[in-house]
Amino acid sequence: MLHLLSRWNLIRITSLFSAQPQNTKDAGRQPRWTGNQCNTPLGSWIVALITLALPIFPTEAVLAIDEPLTEPPRSPADQKVLQDIHTILITGTVQTWLDVPAPPYNVGVTLKLKLQDAGFQVVFDPEQPHDANLRIQYEEKPSGQFQVLEQATAIHYRMQLVHDRLGEIFSHQFDAEPNAIPIGSLYWDTIGNLEEDPYYCFVGDLIQGQILRGRNEEDMLLEVLVRPYTQGKMVNAAGARGAAQATVQQQARLNIIQELGQGMFNTPEAREALWTVARMAQPNERGAAMAQLGKIGDRSFLSPLTTLVENESNPEVRSAGEHAIHLLESR
C-alpha cells in the first residue's frame, strides 16, 4: 500500500507518548542503545511508504549518509550561514513491514518535538520558508526473533541534514534491535530502546551543537549530561508528554553515564563529566556515576570519591559509592 501525504492532508500523527506506556527500568532490558519489539501479530509482508512532505529525496542522497565527512574547516561566511539555520524542513520516507497504513510509531512528529526542544522551528511543507532540509529514511522490518508466537520488529533509521549551498552538514544512522528478554509489548519495547539511544534522544541538541558551534556528537552528549536536569523542566505545552519525555531522557542520560570512560568516551573530558555527575546530579545519576568510576578503574578518583561517599546522605548512592571504592582499591 502506498500512501502519499499531500501538504493539505498530512497523516494523523500523534506523539508516541500518547501510546501505551513503556517500561523503562526492568531487569530484562539490555543496557545497549538499540532494540525494539513488535506486539502486532505476524502478517503478510506489506510495506507502507509514507512521505512526510511532498518531495521524496533521491536514493543517491540517502546513500551519502554512510559516507564520512571529510570537509575542510568552513569559512567565516559558511559559519554565518550555519548559524542562520533556524527552520528545518523534514522530508523523507517511512516504511513498515506491518499490514498497516503507517507505523504505530509517529516518526515525523516525534522528530519534530526533538528539534523543537533544541530551539529549531520545523515544517513539513517544502513551500514554507526553511533554512535546511532534514531528510530521513525510516524502515521497520522483521527482526528474526520471537517467530513462534509473534514477530518482533527491528528498525533502520537514517537522517541527513542538507543545506542548499553547503550540502550535507549533519548525518547519523540508528539501528534498533529487540531485547534478548523482551518486556511488555514487543513493538513498543523496541521503540523505547530506540528513544533511549542518547544519540537519538538528544539528536536536536547534536544538530544544534554541530551547526552552531562545531561541536562533535560525543562532546555534545557530555554537555547535555552535565546540564542541571529536573523533570519539572520537561513539562511543557504538550502536557502529558512532559512526564513520559522526562522518563525517556532520564534513561538516555543513564545510558551515557554507563559508557563514560570507554570507547569513544575514553577521554579526560568524559571522566571529568563523570565526576561532575557523581557530585552534583540527581541521586540515581550520582550512584550510576560512582559505579562507573569503579568500573573504569581510574585510581586517581579513589581519594576524592572516598571523601564524597563519607558525606553522602542517600543510602543507595552511598552503597554505590562504597562498591566503587572497593573496586578501585582491588586494583
C-alpha positions in Angstrom: 0.0 0.0 0.0 1.4 3.4 -1.0 0.2 6.5 0.7 1.3 9.9 -0.4 0.7 12.8 2.0 -0.4 16.0 0.4 0.6 19.1 2.2 -3.1 19.7 2.9 -3.8 16.2 4.3 -1.0 15.1 6.4 -1.3 11.7 8.0 -2.8 11.7 11.5 0.3 11.7 13.7 0.2 11.7 17.4 3.2 11.7 19.7 4.5 8.3 20.8 4.0 9.5 24.3 0.2 9.1 23.8 0.6 5.5 23.0 0.7 2.7 25.5 3.2 3.3 28.4 6.8 2.0 28.2 8.7 0.1 30.9 12.0 1.9 31.2 13.6 0.2 34.1 13.3 -3.6 34.0 15.7 -6.3 34.7 15.2 -7.8 31.2 16.1 -4.7 29.3 19.6 -4.8 27.9 21.8 -1.8 28.6 22.6 -1.2 24.9 21.2 1.8 23.0 19.2 -0.2 20.4 16.4 -2.7 20.4 12.8 -3.0 19.6 10.0 -5.5 19.6 6.6 -5.7 18.0 3.3 -6.6 19.6 1.4 -7.0 16.3 0.5 -10.5 15.0 2.6 -11.7 12.1 1.0 -10.7 8.8 2.0 -10.8 5.2 4.9 -8.7 4.0 3.2 -5.4 3.2 5.1 -2.2 3.0 3.6 1.2 3.6 5.6 4.1 2.2 4.6 7.4 3.6 6.2 10.7 2.7 6.5 13.3 5.5 6.1 16.0 2.8 5.6 16.1 -1.0 9.2 15.5 -2.2 10.9 12.1 -1.7 14.6 12.7 -1.8 16.7 10.6 -4.3 18.4 7.3 -3.4 21.8 8.7 -4.0 21.2 11.4 -1.3 20.2 8.7 1.2 23.3 6.6 0.4 25.5 9.5 1.0 24.6 9.4 4.7 27.0 6.5 5.2 30.0 8.4 3.7 32.3 10.0 6.3 32.6 13.8 6.3 36.0 14.9 5.1 35.3 18.6 4.6 37.9 21.2 5.4 37.2 23.8 8.1 34.4 26.1 7.0 34.9 29.7 6.1 33.5 32.5 8.3 30.9 33.1 5.6 29.8 29.4 5.7 29.8 29.5 9.5 27.4 32.5 9.3 25.1 30.5 7.0 25.1 27.7 9.5 24.3 30.0 12.4 21.3 31.3 10.5 19.7 27.9 10.3 16.6 28.3 12.4 13.8 26.5 10.5 14.2 22.9 9.3 12.1 21.1 6.7 11.6 17.4 7.3 11.1 15.2 4.3 11.7 11.5 3.5 10.3 8.0 3.6 8.7 6.0 6.4 8.3 2.2 5.7 6.9 -0.7 7.7 6.6 -4.4 7.1 3.3 -4.5 9.1 -0.1 -4.7 7.5 -1.0 -1.1 8.5 -1.2 2.2 6.6 1.6 3.7 8.7 3.9 2.6 11.5 2.3 2.9 15.0 5.3 5.0 16.0 4.8 8.5 14.7 8.2 9.3 13.2 7.5 12.8 11.9 6.0 14.4 15.0 8.5 12.7 17.3 11.4 14.1 15.4 9.7 17.5 15.2 9.5 17.6 19.0 13.2 16.7 19.4 14.2 19.5 17.1 11.8 22.0 18.8 13.3 21.1 22.2 16.7 22.2 20.8 15.2 25.5 19.7 14.5 24.9 16.0 11.3 25.6 14.1 10.1 22.7 12.0 7.9 22.5 8.8 6.8 19.6 6.6 5.6 21.6 3.6 8.6 22.4 1.2 6.8 25.5 0.1 7.1 27.0 3.6 10.2 29.0 4.3 13.1 26.9 5.7 16.8 27.1 6.1 17.8 23.4 5.7 16.3 20.0 4.9 16.4 17.1 7.3 16.0 14.0 5.0 15.1 10.8 6.8 14.7 7.2 5.8 12.9 5.2 8.5 12.3 1.4 8.0 10.7 -1.1 10.2 11.4 -4.8 9.3 11.1 -8.2 10.9 13.9 -8.9 13.4 14.0 -12.6 13.0 13.3 -13.2 16.7 10.2 -14.5 18.5 8.7 -16.1 15.4 6.9 -18.8 17.3 4.3 -16.6 18.9 4.7 -13.2 17.2 7.3 -11.5 15.0 9.4 -8.7 16.5 10.4 -5.5 14.6 13.8 -4.1 14.0 14.4 -0.5 12.9 16.8 1.0 10.5 16.7 4.8 10.6 19.0 7.2 8.7 18.9 11.0 8.6 20.8 13.7 6.7 20.7 17.4 7.2 21.3 19.2 3.9 21.8 22.9 3.1 21.1 24.1 -0.5 24.6 25.7 -0.8 26.7 23.8 1.8 25.5 20.3 1.1 25.4 17.8 3.9 26.0 19.3 7.3 24.9 16.5 9.6 24.2 12.8 9.3 23.5 9.8 11.6 22.2 6.3 11.4 20.3 4.4 14.0 19.7 0.6 14.2 17.4 -0.8 16.8 17.0 -4.5 17.6 14.8 -6.4 20.0 16.0 -7.2 23.5 17.0 -10.7 24.3 14.4 -10.8 27.1 11.5 -8.6 25.9 9.4 -6.7 28.5 5.8 -5.9 27.7 4.8 -5.1 24.1 7.4 -6.3 21.7 6.8 -3.3 19.4 6.8 -0.6 22.0 9.7 -2.1 23.9 11.7 -1.7 20.7 10.6 1.9 20.3 11.5 2.6 23.9 15.0 1.3 23.2 15.3 3.5 20.1 14.2 6.5 22.1 16.7 5.7 24.9 19.6 5.8 22.5 21.3 9.0 23.6 22.3 9.9 20.0 18.6 9.8 19.0 17.0 11.1 22.2 19.2 14.2 22.0 19.5 14.5 18.2 18.2 18.0 18.2 21.0 19.0 20.6 23.6 17.2 18.5 22.5 19.1 15.3 22.3 22.4 17.2 25.8 21.9 18.6 27.4 20.9 15.3 26.0 23.6 13.1 26.1 26.4 15.5 29.4 25.7 17.4 31.2 22.9 15.5 30.9 20.5 18.4 31.1 16.8 17.7 28.4 14.4 18.9 30.3 13.0 21.9 31.2 16.4 23.2 27.5 17.5 22.9 26.3 14.4 24.8 28.7 15.3 27.6 27.4 18.8 27.6 23.8 17.5 27.8 24.8 15.2 30.7 26.3 17.9 32.9 23.4 20.3 32.5 21.2 20.7 35.6 18.3 18.3 35.0 14.9 18.2 36.6 11.7 16.5 35.5 9.8 19.8 36.0 11.8 21.3 33.1 10.4 18.7 30.8 6.7 19.6 31.4 5.7 22.0 28.6 2.8 22.8 26.3 2.5 19.2 25.3 1.1 18.5 28.8 1.1 14.7 29.4 4.1 14.4 27.1 6.3 16.0 29.7 6.4 13.2 32.2 7.0 10.5 29.6 9.7 12.6 27.9 11.4 13.0 31.3 11.4 9.3 31.8 12.9 8.6 28.4 15.5 11.3 28.8 16.5 10.0 32.2 17.2 6.6 30.9 19.1 8.1 27.9 21.3 10.0 30.4 21.9 6.9 32.4 23.0 5.2 29.2 25.5 8.0 28.6 26.9 7.5 32.1 27.4 3.8 31.6 29.6 4.4 28.5 31.8 7.1 30.0 35.5 6.0 30.2 35.0 3.5 27.4 35.4 3.6 23.6 34.6 7.0 22.1 34.2 8.3 25.6 37.6 7.2 26.9 38.8 10.8 27.3 39.8 13.1 30.1 36.7 15.2 29.3 34.4 12.2 29.7 35.9 11.3 33.1 35.6 14.9 34.3 32.0 14.8 33.2 31.5 11.6 35.1 33.0 13.1 38.3 30.7 16.2 37.9 27.7 13.9 37.7 28.9 12.0 40.7 29.0 15.2 42.7 26.1 17.2 41.5 23.3 15.2 39.7 20.1 13.5 40.9 20.6 10.6 43.3 20.1 7.8 40.7 22.6 9.5 38.3 25.1 10.1 41.1 25.0 6.4 42.1 25.4 5.4 38.4 28.4 7.7 38.0 30.1 6.4 41.1 29.6 2.8 39.9 31.1 3.7 36.6 34.1 5.3 38.2 34.7 2.0 40.0 34.3 0.0 36.7 36.8 2.1 34.7 39.4 1.7 37.4 41.0 5.1 37.5 42.6 5.2 40.9 43.1 8.9 40.7 39.4 9.1 41.8 39.9 6.9 44.8 40.6 9.7 47.4 38.0 12.2 46.2 35.4 9.5 45.8 36.1 8.3 49.4 35.6 11.8 50.7 32.4 12.2 48.6 30.9 8.9 49.9 31.7 9.9 53.5 29.5 12.9 53.2 26.7 11.2 51.2 23.3 11.0 52.9 21.4 9.0 50.4 21.8 5.3 51.3 21.6 3.9 47.7 24.1 6.4 46.4 26.4 5.7 49.4 26.2 2.0 48.7 27.1 2.5 45.0 30.0 4.7 46.1 31.3 2.1 48.6 31.2 -0.6 45.9 33.1 1.7 43.5 35.7 2.3 46.2 36.1 -1.4 46.7 36.6 -1.9 43.0 39.3 0.8 42.9 41.1 -0.5 46.0 41.1 -4.0 44.5 43.1 -2.7 41.6 
